[in-house]
Amino acid sequence: MQETGCVIVRNFFDEKDVAAMASYVDYSFNVQGEGVLNRYLLKECDLEPVLKETSQNIKEKRKLNPTYSNSVKNGAKLARFIGHSESMLTVRTPNIAEKLLELFEQKGLKALLKNYFGSDPCVSVKKWNLRKSSPPPAPIDFHQDGAFMGDEIASLNCWIPLSDCGASCDVHGIDIVPIRLKKLFAGRSGVLDWTVAANAIVDEYSENAIVTPTFRKGDLIFFDHLVLHRTQFLPNPAQNRYAIETWFFDSVNFPKNQIPLKW
């Protein structure tokens, strides 16, 4: 970690653990697929009267308090995010969130993280995701999560592939730049103001700086919020990639905009 900002741990989870976690992903997607939000998105039920009444109620309350949350607007944004990204917030299925934290503790992750941070770890509600994703349609930019979480934090991402993926596999993995950075990459040059173009990384370091690891089910990779990474582009993958991504923070020094959850 001190030299590369990341570390891969092979066979951290056994076959039983992997099967359980993959079933958690399927269960969560299936349960949410049966929910009223998804039924509405599929035009299987009509929420317009409810939304209209709720919106009017919000307008009245915002007259009294301008900071009152617009839950309809936020819900629409979340629905679009869920519908297009093939990703789901773990906390949307609380029973699965509880099972995962129990498994993580059994495997010694909580003790490891406490030793790493020097204090009890917490979990990010907004950066704890279950994924059943297809690859991007074309190579995308790299990014550092610190660009939108803040760079003056203590963090560790635990990315768990539940599919064999990456280099030499027929399922997409991740591309990563295993260089320990102490600040955000200068002169971000990507399509978005928080992304970095691959050629900028090559110009700064070399072509060899970009690595596509091979992951097997049960492996995991840790990396911090300043490590450059992206989803691997892979034409014609054999199947969607199952994975669980969990961002942990120091409970004393965490980004409040990520909604920390005490563990």
N, C-alpha and C positions, 0 to 999 in steps of 0.2 A: 504493500500500500504506500509506503513512504517514497518509493521510487516510481511507481507506475500509476498510482491512484486507483488501482483495481487489483483484484485477485480472484482467480477461479478456484473453486473447491470441487474436486471430482467426487462423485458418488456420495454426496452429503446425505441425500435421501435414498432410502431403499425402494424396491419395486412396489411394496405395499403403500408406502407414503405417496409415491408418484400417482398410483392408481386412485388413491383417496383424493388427492388434490385435483386431479383431472375430473373426477366425479363431482367435486365441489364446483368447478367451473361450469360443467354441463348443468348441474342442478340450478345454479344461480341464473344462468341464461334462460333455462326453461321456466323457472318460477316467474321471472320478470316478464317473460314472453306471454304468460297467462294473465299478467296484471292489467289493470284498467288503462294505464298509460299506453302500453303497447297495443292494446285493443283499439284505443282511440287512434293511434298512429296508423293502424291498419284499416281504419274506417269501419271497425266492427261495432262501435258504440258511439253515442253522441254525448260529448261533454260540453258542448257549446253553452247550454243554459247555466251549468255549474260555473264555467269559466267566466261568463258574463257577470253573474252575481258576485263571484269572488273578486273580479276586477273592479267592480263598483265599490265593493267593501274596502278594497285597498286604497282606492282614490280618496274615499272619505277619511281613512286613517292617516293618509299621507298629508292631508290638509292640516291635521293636528301635529303630525310628526313627519317632517320631510325625509327622515332617514328610515322610515318604515319599509321593510323589505317588500319588493314587488315579487311575490312568490310565483305568480303566473309567468312573468317574464323570465325569471330564473329557471322555472320548470321547463319552459320551452327551450331554453338554451341547453339545459341538461338532456332533454329528450333528443335534440339534434345531435348532441355529442355522443350519446349512447347509440343512436341509430346509425351513425356513420362510421364510428371508429372501431366497432367490434370489440369494445372494451367496456368494462362495468366496474363501478365503484364497489369494492368488497363490502362496505358497510350497508349496502342496499339489501344484503341478506345477512342479518346479524348472527344467525346461527352458524353460518359459514365463517364469518369473521372470528367468532369464538373458537370454533374448531381449529382454525389456522393458528391462532395465538397459542392454543394448547399444544399443537404439534411443534411450533417453533420453540416453545419453552422446553418440551421434552427433548428436543435435539440440541439443547444448550445454547440456542441463539440469544436468549435474553441475558444470560450470564456473560456471553461473549461481547454483546453490545454494551452492557454495563461497564465491562472492563475497558472497552474501546473508548467510550465517551467519558468515563470517570463519574457517571451519574446514571440514574435510571433512564432507560430509553422510552421514547413515546413513538407512536405511529401516526403518519399523516393520513387523515381521512380522504383528502383529495388526491393523494398520490399512492393509494393502495388499490391496485387494479387487478381484476381477473381478465385475462385476454384469451380470445379465440379468433386470431386475426389473420388476414391475408396480407401479402407484402404490398408495398406501394407500387403503383403502376409504372413508376420510373424512379431512378436514383434520387434521393432527397438530400437536403442539407443535413449537416451535423448540428447538434445543439449541446449546451450545458444547462442542466436544470437550475443551476445557480443564477441564470439570466433572468428567471422570473420568480425564484424563491429568495433571492438575495445571496450574496457571496460571503457574508460574514456570519456563517452558521456552521454548526457541526452536524454532519449528515452521513448516512450510509444507505445506499440502495441495495436491496437484496433482490436480484432478478433470478427467478427460478424457471428454467425451461422445462416444460412437461412433454415436449416433443424432441426427438433427435433433430437438431437444426444447426444451421451455419455452414461453414466451409465443408465441402464434399458431401453435403446432405441435400435431399430434395425438398426440404422445408427451410424457409428463410429464418435467419438468426438476427444478430446485430453486428454492425461494424463499430469498432471502438479505436480510440487513439490512446494507447497505454502510456501516457506521459503525465506525471504528477504536476498539475498546474496550481499556482497559488492565487490566481486571479482570473477573471473572465478573459477570454481570447480577445486580443486587441483587434480593432477594425473589423467587426463582424460584417461579413460580406454576403450573407445568404439572402434568400427571397424575403424572409421576414426579418424584422429588426433584432431578433434574438437568435438567429441561426447563422451558421458558418458554412461557407461553400467548401467543398472538398478540395478544390484547387488552391484555396487559401491555406489549407493545412499542409498540402504538398509543398507549396512555396515556402512555408515557415519551417517545416521539418524535412520531410522527404516522402517519396511514394511509399516507402516501407513503414511509415508511421501509422498508416491505416491498416488495421488487422481485423480479420473476420474469424473469430474462434469457432471451433467445432464443439458443440455441446451435445451431451447425451442426457437422456432423462435421468434426473436425480442429481445432476450437477447444479451448481449455483455460481453466480458471480456477484461480488461486492464491488461497488464503485461509489465515489463521492460526487457531490454536486458540481464539481468543476471539470470532470472527465468528459471529453468530447465523444459523442456516440450518436448513432442513428439506427433505424430499422434497415436491415439488409434488403436490397432489391434482388429479387429472384424471379425470372420469368417462368411461368408454368409450374408453380410449386405443386407437390403431390397432394397437399392438404393444408388446412389452416394450422397455424402454430398455437399451441396451448402454452400459456405461461402465467405466472403470478409475479407481479412487481410490487414490492413493499418498500417505501421510503421510511427509514427510521431517523429520529433526531434525538439529540441530547435534550432531556426534559428541562434543562436550565437555559439552553440557547437554541431556540427553534424558530422557524418562520411562522408567525402567527397567522399569516394568510393561508396556510395549508391545513388549518384546523387540527392541531395536535390531539391525539387520543392517548390518554394515560394507559399504560400497560401494567 
